[in-house]
Amino acid sequence: MARYRVGNRFLSQEEYDAEQDGKWMPGLFLVGALGSGFLLHTYVVNPAWHAAIRFIVTVFPAVVIGCLLARFRRIIIMLIDLGIALLVIAVVIGILVKIV
């Protein structure tokens, strides 16, 4: 059984995975909320609208999208890992093509 040291604690594999998984949640939430809020405010919100309506139209969907990204974090992590693996494979193939 694998043991990981985090600070002054020793964690099992499951505890370590849960801790690492928890570190992705706030980051994905912030990226989703800020990114979608910026895009909504830039392309959807009309400057002539009342300030409260602009706030609601920008913030509510941004929070929902941030929560969805945090909820589907395992799929997102898997897609990021797949992208990195494909990038490495493409670089290796590119190097081999140049050599041959």
PyMOL commands that set and color helices and strands:
alter all, ss='L'
color gray80, all
select helices_A, chain A and resi 13-43+51-71+73-99
alter helices_A, ss='H'
color red, helices_A
select strands_A, chain A and resi 3-6+9-12
alter strands_A, ss='S'
color yellow, strands_A
deselect
rebuild
show_as cartoon
